């Protein structure tokens, strides 16, 4: 099909407007939230390739690649996702057989068999040995031990990177069963636990009451993480289904008490846009959709159901773009590209199902939306084509430095975004992204005014080809293949 500039101009009028191991002192205060994550965080997370099963050897191997090949381009977080406290993560579908590692104060700790550097003291209670002789045989299996991620975090920091972990909100059910004490307080686990509040999809924890004991629990937890050297904490089952603002506030307060500038990332989505102001005050990242995976389209009309598709993410990203600013980054989720193996968090081991064209479109949308860029690939299996995608300096510049970004036109399958770059950007201070989300080739003929840009002559650099085009006064006979995009830097 062919779309004229006149029809695009009319459509743009009705488009959404572009909005141009020692516990730190609990009395110290962190810097204001806006001073953490001044740009969208970039890094790697273990979930998409390793699911619950990541080991220290695998983690170190991926971090080494990140440090050697990606760090110089801005990729600097390394995050261990869910399940680091399971002895037997393969039993996650059978919750009653899971075996947990917890410390004397009821907090999850890393399993030393999977993370050998964490073993800092003898096991305090052997596996399967009840804490009380008369405990029922049905009690959840938990080994009480003292281990710490600090040695591993120190190693990550020595590579010039930052260390992050994933948790599910709440307090371990195994700790509540044993009514273990809460560190640095007179409370015990049952004082803090809300046993009427369970995460709908996670069997490990109970919710936490909004009371002094609940705050003491989160104070204890975040003090532990600060002592480990955690730089990013991803908290799940808290920003959607269900949204738990009281627990977010308690976590925010606990982080502030540690004095350590940790990024707080909220999951899963879709976070309600009606909660934008509240989450913006409390966190640096929050998910805008349910889990995103390597699916182009499910035939949905917005991607509200699991898993989220690329096509569905266009609507979510457009709605949230106006809230992106230093210290606040609506999160379009991890990037499931490259090799998703050996044990991906969803589906079978595989090479990403997204084509090279679809991967460029996905990365262009994330950059224009100023989303955090968190890789899901097994970095030890990166090929040259994927590495080239991830080290495109213009793409990263857009994600990290753009302002006033947003969708300016959505006409059927054709979607347009623009953004401003700093005036001293070498190849232009305006970005124009044109997307074809449909299944048919499209030829565009339009004025720049159709995209809310000045009627002017622009020098154009194509971000994905690296080529500089001749100066143009309009978009003329531009062919967009199905699922494709162009990402242009414009300079008058």
N, C-alpha and C positions, 0 to 999 in steps of 0.2 A: 504494500500500500504506500501511497505518497501523501504526506501531510504538508499543506501550504503554510507559509509564515503567517498569513492572515488568520487562519483557524487557530494556530498556536497562540497568537497574540490575544485573541478573544478568550481562549481557555485560560491563559495566564492571569487574566483579570480576575477570574473566579478561583484561582488557586490559593492555597494557604499563603498568607503573606510571609515574606522572609524577614525574620527577626535578625536585622543586621546585628648462767645458772644462779646468780644472786638475784633475789627479789628486789626490784627497784623500790624506791621510796613511794609510799602510797599518797604522800602529800604533794608530790611534784605535779605540775600541770603541763600538759602538752601544748604545743603551738596551736593556734587556731586551725580549724579543719582545712581552710582554704590554703594553708601553707603546706599541706600534704597533697601530693598528686596535682601539682600545678599544671601538668599536661596529662593527657590520657595515659594511664599505665600501659606499658608494653612488656611482654614476657612470654613465659611458657607455663602450661599447667598439665599435669600428668593424666587427667581424666580421659581425654579422648583416645589416648593410645594404651593406657594401662589400667583404666578403671580403678577398682579397689586394690589392685595387686602390686603396686609399685614397690620396688625394693631399693635399698640404698645404692647398690651397684648400678641399677638401671637409672636411678635419679642422677647419680654422679656422671654417668656417661652422657646423659642429655644436657646437663649443666655445662659440661666441658665443651660440647658443640656450641651451645649458646654463647659461652664466653669467648670462644675462638672465632666464631663465624658471624654472630649476630649482634653481640654487645656494642660494637662500634657503630651500629646503625640505630641504636636506641633500645634494643630488646634487653631488659635488665631484671625482670622478676622471674623467679623460679619457684613454682608453687606445687606442693604435694597435696593432692586432692584427697577425697574421702577414703577412710578405711585404714589409716596408718596405725591404728590401735587394735586391729584384728590380728589374732594369731592365724586364723583360718578364713581369709576373705572369700575363698571359693564357696563357703557355706552361707553366704549372704542370703540366698533364697530360702534358707532354713534357719530363721532367726533364733530358734531355741537351741541350736547347736553352736552358735557363735561364741568365741572365746575372746574375752577382752583383756587388755592390759590397763590397769588403773594404779594410781599411787595411793598412799595412805590417807590422802585427803580427798579421795574419790574422783580425781581428775584423770582423764585418759592420758596415757603416755605411749610413746612409740614402742613397738615390739622389737626387742633387741635382736631376735632371730632374723628379722627382715632389715633392720637398721643397726648393724653391729656397733657403729661408733656411738650410739646412744647409751650403751650399757655402762653406767657409772657407779653402780653399787650392786651388791648381791640381791637376789630375789628375796623379798621379805616374806612371801607366802607362796609356796609351790602351787603349780596349776592343779585345779580340781580340789584343793584343800579348803574346806569351809572356813570362813573367818571365825565362826562360832561352832563348836562341836555339834550342837543340835539343829543346825540349819537344815531346812528341807532339801531333799535331793534334787528338787526341781529348780533350785536357785540358779540364776544365770552364772555361767562359768566365767570367772575372772581371776587373774593372777595379779596380786598386789606387788608392784615392783617400783623401783626408782630409776627411771631412765629419762633422758633429756635430749631434745633436738639441738641443744646448744653447740656440740661439736660439729654437727653437720651444717648448722647455720653459719658458724664461724668459717667453715671451709667455703661455703657459697660466697660469703662476704670477701674472702681472700681472692676470689675470682673476679671481684669488682661487680658482683650482682647482689640482688636483694632476695630474701627468703620469705616464703609465704606458706600457709597451711589452710586447710579446709576443716570446718567443724559443722555439726548440726546444732542449732540452738538447743539450750536446755541442759539438763543434768543427767548423767548416766543412770539408767534403771538399775544396773548392777550396784552402783554406789548407794542408791536409795534403799535397795533390798538390805544392804548391810548397815545402813544408817551411819555412814562414815562421817567424820567431822569435816567441817569446812575450814580451810586454812585461815589462820589469823583472825579467827572469830570464835564466839561461843556457840555458834549454830552447828547443826548437823544436817545431813542431806534431806531428811524428811521435813525439816523446817522450810526448806526452799522449794521442794518439788511440788508441782501441781500435777497429781496423778490422774486428773480428769482431762489433761491437755497433752495429747500425743501427736507428733507429726504424722500426718495421714499415710506417708509412704516410707517412714523410717522407724525401725523397731528399737533403736538403741537408747533413746532418751525420753524423759518426761519434760514437760514444760517447766518454767520457773515462775514462781509467784512474784508479783510486784510488791515485795515487802523488804524489810531490812535483811532477812536471810537470803532472799533472792539476789539482792545487790551484793551481799557478801560473797555469794557463790561466783558471780561474774567478776568481782574484784579479784578473787582468788585465781580464777581462770586466766584473766588477762595479765595479772602479775606474773604467773607462770610463763606465759608466752613472751612477755617482754624480757624476762630473764633468759629465755632461750635465744632471743635475738630475732624474733619474728618481725617482719616489715609489712606484711599484708595478711590480714585475716579474712577469709571468705566464710561467711556465716550463712548456712542454708536453712530452708524451711522457715523463712522469717519475713521475706518481702512480698510473698504471694502464696496463696493456698497453703496456710493462712498468712495474712499480714499481721505481724505482732509488734506494734509500735512500742509497747511498754518494754519488751525485751531489747529492742534496738536501743532505746534510751539508756537502759541499764548497761548495755555493752559499751555504748559511747562514753558514758560516765566512767566506766571501769578503765577504758583505754586512756582517757584523760588523766586519771589518777596515776597511771604508770609513768607518765612523762615521756614515753617512747612514741614517736610519730608513726604509728601504724596506719596503713590504708585499711579502711573498713569497706568490704565488698559484700553486698546483700544479694541473696539468691533464694529461690529461683524467681522467674518472672511469670506472667507479666505484672510488674509493679503497677498499681493503679495510678493513673496520671493525676487523679485527685489527691494523691499523697506526695506529689512532687516537691512541694515546699518542705514538708516534714522530713522526707528522706534526705533532701538536700542539706538540711541543717545537721543531720546526724551521721551521714556516710559520704564516702567519696565515689563509690560505684554502686549501682543497683541495676539489676537485670530488667530489661524492657520486654522480654518475651520468655516463654517456656524454653526448655533446652533446645538449642539450635544444633542441627546436624546437617550432614552433607546431602541435602535433598533440595533440588531446585524448586519443585512445586508439588503440592498435594491437592491442587484444585481448590484451595481454601480461599477465604475472602479476607484474610488478615492474620492468619497463623496463630490463633489463640490456643489451639490444641497442641499437645505433644506429638511428635517433635515439630519445632518451628522450621519452616522452609525459607529459602532465599526470597522467593516472591512474597511470602507473608511478612517478611521483615521490612519490606519497603514502607508499609503503612505504619508499623511501630516506630521505625527510625524517624519518619517525618513528624510524627506526633511529639516525639521527645527531643528533637533537635534544639528547640529553643531553650532547653534547660541545661545544655552543656556549657560549662564555664570552669575556670580554674578551681580545682577542689571538688567539682561535681561533674561526673561523667556517666550519663545513661549508657548502660552496658548491653551491647548487642550479642554478647556471649562469645565463647571461644571459636577459633577458626579451625574447622575440621578439614584440613588439607594435608597433603602428603600421605604418609603411611600411618594408618590408624590400626596399630597392632603392637604388641601381641594380644592384648585383652582390652579392646575398646569398651568404654562405658556404655555403649549401646550397639547392638548388632554384632556381626561376625568380623574377625580380622580382615582388613581390606585396605586397598588403595582408595583414597577419597573418591566418592561417586561423582563429584563435581568435575566437569570438563575444564580444561585450561581457560576457555572463554568465561565460564561461570565463575571460576575462581577470581579472575580479574574483576568481574562485575561485583562479586561479594566484597572484595577488598576495597574497591572504589566506594561502595556504599558505606562501609564501616569508616573509611577515612573521611568522607564528606560529612557523616554524622558525628565525627569526632568521638567515636566509640573507643574504649580501651581495645588494644590489639593483643590478644592472648592466644598463643599458638597451641593447637592440640596435637600436632604431628609428633611422631617418634623422631626426634631430631637426629638420632644416630642413623636414620635411613633417608635423610634428605637427599633428593636428587638436585641436579644443577638447575632444572627448570623451576622447581619450588623455591630454591634458594634465591634465584633471580627475582621472583615475585616478592619475596620477603625483604629484599635489600634494595628495593627501588627507592632512591632518595627523595624523589618528588612526591611519591605516595606518602611516605612517612612525614615529609614536611607538611603536607596538607593535614594529616591527622593531628600532628603535634602543634601546629602554629595557626591553623585557620581560625577565623572568627566569623560571626554573622552567617553561619551556614544554615541551609535549609532547602526544602523542596519548593520549587517555584512553579512547577507545572506537572500535572498528571492527566494525560489524555489517553485513555484506554491502556495500551501496552507501553506507551512512551512516557517516561518520567525524566524530569530535569531537576537538577540541584545546582545551586551556586554557593560560593563561599568567598570570603575575603582572605587574602594573605597579607602579611606585613608589607608595607610599601617598598621595603628594600629587598624583597624576595628577588632572586636573580632572574627568573624567567617569567615574571608576571605577578601581579597582585590580586588577580581574580581567577577563580577556578570555575569551570563549567563542566558538569558531568551530565551526559545524556545516556539514558538506559533504554533498552528494548527488552521488556520482560515477557514478550509474547513469543509465539511459535512461527511467525512469518517475518521475512525480511522487510525492512522499512527504509524508505529513502526520505530524508528530511531536507526541506528547503524552508528556511525561516530567518527572520532578522534576529539580531541579538536582543532587540527590545522584547521579543517574545519571551525572553527569560529574565525580564526585569533588569536588563543591563543597558548601559548607555548605547545609543546609536553612534557607533564609532568604528574606526578601522583598528583591528587588533592584530598583533603578531601572536601566532598560536604555537605552542609547544605541546605535542602529544605525549602525555606522561608514560603511556605504555610502550610506545615505539621509540621514544626519545628524540623523535624528529621535530624540527622546527619547520612549520609550514609558512608559505608566503602570507603576507598581510591580507586579511580578509575583512569584508564589511558585513558578512552574514554567513549563516550556515547554508552552504550550497551543495545540493546533490550528495549529501552525506548518507552513505549506506550503512545501516546497522543490521547485522545478522541477528537471528534469534538468540536471546539471552545475553547479548553483547552490550558493550558500553564504549563510549569514548570519554576520556578524562583529559581536559584541556587546561593549560595555563595560558591566561590571556594578559597581554601587555599592550597598552595604547602606544 
